[in-house]
């Protein structure tokens, strides 16, 4: 009985040390610099406990002394700062038609970036090979050894079930049925690999580095081949019980519309996904028999005042507004952020979208929500993938490699 009690006490003590270590790490990361005394005051931990944890974090290269702070009537305190460059993180976005890879530090700053068009939906083997090549190019460009990489986050154009995070939905991307993204990349790089839906990671990127840094609940909508939404609720991504929260591509907005690949009819994506948008633009421009314009050409045409391009963007705003109005009535987020290349038209999309929402959303919901376009650019989701790894490590100190010791001059 005594032995069991001693073992339980030891386990509890170890768990408490790990919890306190993660608590301090998060605090120093968030504030960027703090004194030991201030840490002790905020956490109500003893000075000796704080000093022991800080010493461990220093040994791991995650924090360092950065000089003296301002005196409040005694000796000037020594400030502890977070080392943003202690490790690197790889972020991968596998879009439906492209692959983007970034290498970031622990503050979300991009150190290296690679992007290439690729038929991700149809070519799983080639996609995984392309990801491996671009990841290695980023590592080589910055001369980053694998031991200095915290992990890899991967954004995929599919719902991700929590029990099988490496498997993409065969309903959405049937060509990926026999592939496991997580296993493939773990085997190739021998690193922790975390996988999530691309819109979820767009939302996470906005939460840490964009419109949601103030802590407000937000919805991120990715406009592309598919239409996905990611939700930040109480500061974290809401994924639903099976990982399919946010699949607004398949909201039925036209019961008499064409059949969707999911088997339903009149889904939002059949009206405002990239393919129907550019096809509609081609029809309106009288270019039957010619290739459809690219999204970039559609954006440029709308900015230049091309009537057909403007009409397509207006239609996009109208139909998207139907979905956004429903989201506002259900979730009432503080912010709705639009991402994806076509969102770069700005007010040309926001104006018809807001008008459509006003016709359908409760006035109180509309009054409390800002609808904006993302300012994070085309790397946002890849950076969000890297942020997924950062978030996990800040919450669990043990995910940082123990053997890493920061070199001092």
C-alpha positions in Angstrom: 0.0 0.0 0.0 2.8 2.4 0.9 4.7 1.6 -2.3 1.6 2.4 -4.3 1.1 5.7 -2.5 4.8 6.6 -3.1 4.5 5.7 -6.8 1.3 7.8 -7.1 3.0 10.7 -5.4 6.0 10.5 -7.8 3.8 10.4 -10.9 1.7 13.3 -9.6 4.8 15.3 -8.9 6.3 14.6 -12.3 3.0 15.5 -13.9 2.8 18.8 -12.0 6.4 19.7 -13.0 5.5 19.1 -16.7 2.3 21.1 -16.3 4.2 24.0 -14.7 6.9 23.9 -17.3 4.4 24.2 -20.1 2.7 27.0 -18.2 5.9 29.0 -17.9 6.9 28.3 -21.5 3.6 29.6 -22.8 3.8 32.7 -20.6 7.3 33.6 -21.7 6.5 32.9 -25.4 3.4 35.1 -25.2 5.0 38.0 -23.3 8.4 37.5 -25.1 10.3 38.8 -22.0 9.6 38.5 -18.2 11.6 38.5 -15.0 11.6 35.4 -12.7 9.9 37.5 -10.0 7.1 38.5 -12.4 6.6 34.9 -13.4 6.4 33.8 -9.8 3.9 36.6 -9.0 1.6 35.7 -11.9 1.7 31.9 -11.5 1.9 31.9 -7.7 4.7 29.4 -7.9 7.6 29.6 -5.4 10.7 31.5 -6.6 12.8 28.3 -6.3 10.3 26.4 -8.5 10.3 29.1 -11.1 14.2 29.3 -11.1 14.4 25.5 -11.6 12.0 25.5 -14.5 13.6 28.4 -16.2 17.0 26.7 -15.8 15.6 23.7 -17.6 14.2 25.8 -20.4 17.5 27.6 -20.7 19.3 24.3 -21.0 17.0 23.3 -23.8 17.7 26.5 -25.6 14.1 27.8 -25.4 14.7 30.8 -23.3 17.7 32.9 -22.3 18.8 35.9 -20.2 18.4 39.0 -22.2 19.5 41.7 -19.9 18.3 43.9 -17.0 14.8 45.2 -16.8 13.5 48.4 -15.1 13.9 48.6 -11.3 10.9 49.1 -9.1 12.8 50.1 -6.1 15.6 47.6 -5.7 18.0 45.6 -7.9 17.2 45.6 -11.6 15.6 42.3 -12.5 17.1 40.0 -15.0 14.7 39.4 -17.9 14.1 36.0 -19.5 13.3 36.1 -23.2 11.9 33.4 -25.5 14.3 32.2 -28.2 12.2 32.4 -31.4 15.0 30.7 -33.4 15.6 27.8 -31.1 13.9 25.4 -33.5 12.3 25.6 -37.0 8.9 24.2 -38.1 7.8 22.9 -41.4 4.4 23.9 -42.7 2.8 22.3 -45.8 -0.3 23.2 -47.6 -1.6 20.6 -50.0 -4.2 22.5 -51.9 -6.4 20.9 -54.5 -4.2 22.2 -57.3 -0.9 23.3 -55.6 1.6 22.5 -52.9 3.1 25.2 -50.7 5.9 24.6 -48.1 7.3 27.0 -45.6 10.0 26.9 -43.0 9.2 29.1 -40.0 10.7 30.0 -36.7 8.8 29.8 -33.4 7.1 33.1 -34.0 5.5 32.2 -37.3 8.1 34.1 -39.4 8.8 32.5 -42.8 12.5 31.6 -43.3 12.1 29.7 -46.6 9.2 29.3 -49.0 8.5 27.0 -52.0 5.3 26.8 -54.1 4.4 24.8 -57.2 1.2 24.0 -59.1 0.2 20.3 -58.8 -2.9 18.2 -59.3 -3.1 17.2 -55.7 -6.6 15.7 -55.8 -5.8 13.3 -58.7 -2.2 12.5 -58.0 -1.4 11.3 -54.4 1.9 9.6 -55.2 3.2 12.6 -57.2 2.0 15.0 -54.5 3.8 13.3 -51.7 6.9 13.2 -53.7 6.6 16.9 -54.5 6.1 17.7 -50.8 9.2 15.8 -49.9 11.2 17.6 -52.5 10.0 21.1 -51.5 10.5 20.4 -47.8 14.1 19.3 -48.5 14.7 22.4 -50.6 13.5 24.6 -47.7 15.8 22.8 -45.2 18.8 23.0 -47.6 18.1 26.7 -48.4 18.5 27.6 -44.7 21.0 24.9 -43.8 18.7 23.5 -41.1 19.5 20.1 -39.8 16.7 17.7 -39.0 17.5 17.7 -35.3 16.6 21.4 -35.2 13.2 20.9 -36.7 10.4 20.7 -34.1 7.9 19.0 -36.5 5.8 19.2 -39.6 2.3 20.4 -39.9 0.2 19.5 -43.0 -2.9 21.2 -44.3 -5.1 19.0 -46.6 -8.2 19.7 -48.8 -10.3 17.2 -46.9 -12.0 16.6 -43.5 -9.6 14.9 -41.1 -11.1 12.4 -38.7 -9.3 12.4 -35.3 -8.9 8.6 -35.2 -7.2 8.5 -38.6 -5.5 11.9 -39.1 -3.4 10.8 -42.0 -6.3 9.6 -44.2 -8.2 11.9 -46.5 -11.9 11.5 -47.0 -12.5 9.1 -49.9 -15.8 10.9 -50.6 -14.0 14.2 -51.2 -10.8 13.0 -52.7 -11.3 9.4 -53.8 -7.8 9.1 -55.4 -6.3 9.2 -51.9 -8.2 6.2 -50.5 -5.1 4.0 -50.1 -2.7 6.7 -48.9 -1.8 8.0 -45.5 -0.2 11.5 -45.5 1.0 11.3 -41.9 2.7 7.9 -42.2 4.4 8.8 -45.5 5.9 12.0 -44.3 6.9 10.6 -40.9 8.8 7.8 -42.6 10.5 10.2 -45.0 11.7 12.8 -42.4 11.5 11.0 -39.0 9.7 14.0 -37.5 6.4 14.4 -35.7 3.7 15.1 -38.3 0.4 16.7 -37.5 -2.4 16.9 -40.2 -5.5 19.0 -40.3 -8.0 20.4 -42.7 -6.8 23.5 -44.7 -9.6 25.8 -43.6 -9.0 24.9 -39.9 -5.4 25.9 -40.3 -6.3 29.1 -42.1 -8.4 29.9 -39.0 -5.5 29.0 -36.7 -3.1 31.2 -38.7 -5.6 34.1 -38.3 -5.9 33.3 -34.6 -2.2 33.6 -34.0 -0.9 36.1 -36.7 -3.9 37.8 -38.3 -7.4 39.2 -37.7 -7.9 37.1 -34.5 -4.8 38.0 -32.5 -7.1 39.9 -30.1 -8.6 36.6 -29.0 -12.0 37.0 -30.6 -14.0 34.1 -31.9 -13.7 33.9 -35.7 -14.7 32.0 -38.8 -12.2 31.6 -41.7 -13.6 30.8 -45.1 -11.2 29.4 -47.8 -12.4 30.2 -51.3 -10.8 27.8 -53.8 -11.6 24.6 -55.7 -13.7 23.8 -52.7 -15.3 26.1 -50.1 -14.2 25.3 -46.5 -14.7 27.1 -43.2 -12.6 26.9 -40.0 -13.9 28.0 -36.6 -12.0 29.5 -33.7 -14.2 29.2 -30.6 -12.8 30.3 -27.2 -9.3 30.6 -28.7 -9.1 27.1 -30.3 -10.1 25.3 -33.5 -13.5 23.7 -33.3 -13.4 20.5 -35.5 -16.7 18.7 -34.6 -17.0 15.1 -33.3 -15.8 13.6 -36.6 -13.6 16.3 -38.0 -16.1 17.6 -40.6 -17.1 20.9 -39.0 -16.9 23.7 -41.5 -17.7 21.7 -44.7 -19.8 24.6 -46.1 -18.9 23.5 -49.6 -21.9 21.1 -49.3 -24.5 23.4 -47.9 -27.4 23.1 -50.3 -28.2 26.6 -51.7 -30.1 25.6 -54.9 -32.3 22.5 -54.5 -32.8 22.4 -58.3 -29.1 22.8 -59.0 -26.6 20.3 -60.5 -25.5 17.2 -58.7 -22.3 17.6 -56.6 -19.5 15.0 -56.4 -20.7 14.3 -52.8 -24.0 13.0 -54.1 -26.1 15.9 -53.0 -27.7 18.5 -55.3 -27.2 22.3 -55.5 -24.2 22.4 -53.1 -22.5 25.8 -52.6 -19.3 24.5 -54.3 -21.2 23.8 -57.5 -21.9 27.5 -57.8 -18.9 29.3 -56.4 -16.0 26.8 -56.5 -13.2 27.7 -58.8 -14.3 25.6 -61.7 -17.9 26.9 -62.0 -16.7 30.5 -61.4 -14.2 30.5 -64.2 -16.5 28.6 -66.5 -19.2 31.2 -65.9 -16.7 33.9 -66.7 -15.8 32.2 -70.0 -19.5 32.1 -70.9 -20.1 35.7 -70.1 -17.0 36.8 -71.9 -18.2 35.0 -75.1 -15.1 32.8 -75.2 -16.8 29.5 -75.8 -14.2 27.1 -77.2 -11.3 28.9 -75.6 -9.7 28.2 -72.3 -11.4 29.5 -69.2 -9.6 32.4 -67.4 -7.5 31.7 -64.4 -8.5 33.0 -61.0 -5.7 35.6 -61.2 -7.1 36.7 -64.6 -10.6 36.9 -63.1 -9.3 39.0 -60.2 -7.4 41.3 -62.6 -10.4 41.7 -64.8 -12.7 42.6 -61.9 -10.2 45.2 -60.7 -10.0 46.7 -64.3 -13.8 47.0 -64.4 -14.4 44.1 -66.9 -18.2 43.6 -66.8 -18.2 39.8 -67.0 -15.6 39.5 -64.2 -17.6 41.9 -62.0 -20.7 39.9 -62.6 -19.0 36.7 -61.6 -17.7 38.3 -58.4 -21.1 39.7 -57.6 -22.6 36.2 -58.0 -19.9 34.8 -55.7 -20.8 37.4 -53.1 -24.5 36.7 -53.3 -24.2 32.9 -52.9 -21.5 33.0 -50.3 -23.7 35.5 -48.4 -26.3 32.8 -48.0 -23.8 30.5 -46.3 -22.3 33.3 -44.2 -25.7 34.5 -43.0 -26.4 31.0 -41.7 -23.0 30.9 -39.9 -23.7 34.3 -38.3 -27.1 33.1 -37.0 -25.7 29.9 -35.7 -22.3 30.9 -34.3 -22.3 34.7 -34.2 -18.5 35.0 -34.6 -16.8 38.4 -34.0 -15.0 38.2 -37.3 -15.4 36.4 -40.6 -12.2 36.3 -42.6 -12.2 35.4 -46.3 -9.1 33.7 -47.7 -8.0 32.3 -51.1 -6.7 34.0 -54.2 -10.1 35.4 -55.3 -10.6 37.2 -52.0 -7.9 39.6 -53.0 -10.5 41.6 -55.0 -11.4 43.0 -51.6 -14.5 45.3 -51.5 -15.6 44.1 -55.0 -16.5 40.9 -53.2 -17.2 42.2 -49.7 -19.9 44.7 -50.8 -22.2 42.1 -52.5 -21.4 39.6 -49.8 -22.4 42.0 -47.0 -25.6 43.0 -48.9 -26.5 39.3 -49.3 -25.9 38.7 -45.6 -28.0 41.7 -44.5 -31.0 40.2 -46.3 -30.7 36.9 -44.4 -28.9 37.3 -41.1 -30.5 38.5 -37.8 -29.7 42.2 -37.5 -28.1 41.6 -34.1 -25.7 38.9 -35.6 -24.7 41.2 -38.4 -24.1 44.1 -36.1 -21.7 42.2 -34.0 -19.6 40.6 -36.8 -16.9 42.1 -39.0 -16.5 40.6 -42.4 -13.0 41.1 -43.8 -10.5 39.6 -46.3 -7.3 38.0 -45.0 -4.1 40.1 -44.9 -1.8 37.1 -44.5 -1.3 36.4 -48.2 -0.9 33.1 -50.1 1.3 31.5 -47.4 -1.4 31.8 -44.7 -2.5 28.2 -44.6 1.1 26.7 -44.8 2.0 29.0 -41.9 -1.1 27.8 -40.1 0.1 24.2 -40.6 3.4 25.2 -38.9 1.4 26.9 -36.2 -0.4 23.7 -35.4 2.9 22.2 -34.4 3.9 25.3 -32.4 0.6 25.3 -30.6 0.9 21.6 -29.6 4.5 22.1 -28.3 3.6 25.2 -26.3 0.9 23.2 -24.6 3.1 20.2 -24.0 6.7 21.1 -23.2 7.8 17.4 -23.8 7.3 17.8 -27.5 10.4 20.0 -27.7 13.5 17.7 -28.2 15.3 17.4 -24.8 18.7 17.0 -26.3 18.8 20.4 -28.0 21.1 22.8 -26.3 21.4 26.3 -27.6 24.9 27.4 -28.6 26.2 30.6 -27.0 28.7 33.0 -28.4 
